[in-house]
Amino acid sequence: MLKVQEIRELIKLVDQSSIDEFVYENEGSKIKMKKSVTSVVTTVQPVVHTEVPAAQAVQAAPVQTAAPVTPVQEIKQEPVTEAPVQADTSNLHKITSPMVGTFYASPSPDADVYVKAGTKVSKDSIVCIVEAMKLFNEIEAEVNGEIVEVLAKDGQLVEYGQPLFLVKPE
């Protein structure tokens, strides 16, 4: 039987992944998770304008109306997300996650972070921890340089190959 924390981690992983449905069976227990696809429904009610020239209005001529229009029309629309403007990162080294897990910026909750933007690092400097299946894996910088940007947030679930840091190599 899975513990509550393990179920929470599974929920986070499924939520942040591209899969829509997940089923896990073990020792007579079954967990089924399914994402609900949300869409925004916008209703539009058309307005019919009838214009009468000033000359006709004075003469009290009959006003013609347009043909009846269906009053409500549904439009399905996906939520719009703006892509952030990104600087040129071609000359920067990306430190990526070697596994799926939880990103930790410090060795313990009450300790200072390993690195932040502006920190000088060497190849063997520890920059973070990625926890997977109760194993805490120290991630090294892989290159000498300066941390330009921290791309992951503390406690965030990260995917295999996801960039965690941008480093300006020396």
Secondary structure by P-SEA (a helix, b strand, c coil): cccaaaaaaaaaaaaaccccbbbbbcccbbbbbbbbbbbbbbbbbbbbbbbbcaaaaaaccbbbbccccccbbbbbbcbbbbcccccccccccccccccbbbbbcccccccccccccccccccccccbbbbcccbbbbbccccccccccccccccccccccccccccccc
